[in-house]
Amino acid sequence: MICLFDTEFGPMAQILVGATIVGSIETVWAGTITPPREGIIKRWTWPAGENDGSVALLKGQEMGRFKLGSTVINLFAPGKVDLVEQLESLSVTKIGQPLAVSTETFVTPDAEPAPLPAEEIEAEHDASPLVDDKKDQV
């Protein structure tokens, strides 16, 4: 799944790469997205900016999760972020750990995202899927 975001420091892409054992990917705005089984690529588009239905996330807020885990690739515009010093090849990372910092200074909103409870991090969610895998079952 590829998510493209317009951020205050430029465009950002998050590419969620599911391993073969990943059953699905979940986003905070759409719930569980089941991988297409019929061999076609699906595309969903949400409005940008302040429009109704747009997706807005605070700095550090969860945007989604894998059901069983996998890899996320973050792409930023050149020169917009620096990797944190502790980040090395093969280093272990944990949820919520900063991986990079902006090279620019921004005024942050008063609201900060609430930390995710440990139970929610570990729990599986059964939100309504956008793709109905059971529609072809008898």
Secondary structure, DSSP 8 states (H G I E B T S, - for coil): -EEEEEETTEEEEEEEE--TT---EEETTTEEE---SSS---------TTSTT-----TT---EEESS--EEEEEE-TTSEEE-TT--TT----TT---EEESS-----S-------HHHHH-------SS-GGGG--
